[in-house]
């Protein structure tokens, strides 16, 4: 089975962050919160470096539309704005329309159990994990589509 090149890179960074989180207990956010946020940042840096950010945003908007969700993200933004918009949209979905959130996970092809593995039961940590998983999966779709072309 062929793996996505980011999987190894992100997996290595996640492992290092989890190890450093164990050593520095108390001085930093919990490993899950830090990992998801740092991983999303790493992922967006990779996307930006490949000039595919607008394609990822289009894919996110397409999946939102196919799920019947109202949220749209402007294509001409920065990676940080993308994460901020996704956080707001996903947090609102989780709070107000959890079934819509689950439909989005299904549409994007994210296992609900992947997100439930989050060690923290706090909403913000859960949202961070969901944002990371969503961005990772959308990036994989865009990367694969561009690779096949």
N, C-alpha and C positions, 0 to 999 in steps of 0.2 A: 504494500500500500504506500502510495506516495504521500509524503507529508508536506505541509506548507512550510516555506522557509522561516516564517516568523515563529512557528510553533517552537522550534528548537531555541531560537534567540530569546523568546519571551519566557520559555520554560527555565532556561538558565538564569535569567535575571530574577524570575520569581523565586527560584530556589535560594539565590544569594540574598534576596531581600528577606525571605523567611528566616534564614540563618542569622542575619544581622538583627532581625526583630527579636529573636530569642536572646541574643547577647545584650541588647539595649532595652530590655523591658522597662516601661515606665517613661522613657524619654521621648518615645515616638508613638504615633497612633498604632492601633493593633495591626498585626500582620495582614489581615484580610483587607482592611480599609486601605492601608498603605499599598499593598500589592495591587489591588484593583485600580487604584488611582494612578500608580506609577506605571502599571501595564498599559492602561488606556493612553497615557502620555507617550509611552514608547511606541505603541501601535500608531498613534497619530503622527509621530515624527517620521516613521517609516512611510506612511501614506503620503505625507507632505513631500518627502524627499523624492517620491516617485511621481509627483504631480497628479495624483489620482484622488485628491480630496473631494473635488467637485463630483467625481463619479461615485464615490462612497456616499456623499450626501444625496445624490439622485437616487441611488439604490435604497437608502433609508426612507426617503420620501415615497418612493414607489411601494415599498412594503407597508408603510403607514397607510397609504391610499388603498391598497389591496385588502387591508384589514378594516377599512372603513373608519380610520382614525382621523381626527381633525388636524393634528399637529403636522406642520411642515417646517422644514429648516431651510433658511436661506443658503443658496449655493455659494455666495460670495462672502464667506466668513472665514475666520481663523479656526484652527483646530480647537482652541480653547472655547470659542463661541459654540462650536458644534457640541462639545461635551456639556456645556452649560445648558443648551437647548434640550439635549437628550435627557439630562438630569431632571429638568422641569417637567418635560412631557411624561417621562416614565414615572416620576414621583406622583404626578397627578393621576396617571392610569392606575397605579397600585392603590392609591387612596380611594379613588372615585369609581373606577371601572376595572376591577381586577380581572374579570373575564376578558376584557379587551386586551389587557396586558398579556394574559395567557395565550390569546389568539395571535398576538404579535410574536411571542416566543415561538409558537408553532410555525407561523408563516416564515420567520427568519431561519428556522431550523435550529433552535436552541433548546436543549433539554431542560425542562423545569428543574430536574434534580441537580443540574450543574449549578444553577443559581442558589438552590436551597442548601448547597454544601457550605455556603458562607458561615463562618464560625459565629459571627455577630448576628444578633436578632434585631439590631437597630435598623430603622428604615433607611437611613443615609448609607450605611454600609451595604445594604441589600441593593439599593439603587446604583451605587458605584459598581458593584459586581455585574448588575444587569447592563449597565452602560458599556462596560468593558466587553462582556460577552457579545452584545449586539454589534459593537464596532468591529470586533474581531471577525465575526461571521460575515458581516457585510464586506469587510476588506477581503476576506477569502473569496467571496463571490466575484468581486471586481478583479482581483488578481488573477483568478482562474479564467475569467472571460477575456482579459487582456493577454493572457498567456496563450490561449487557444487561437486568438486572431492571427 
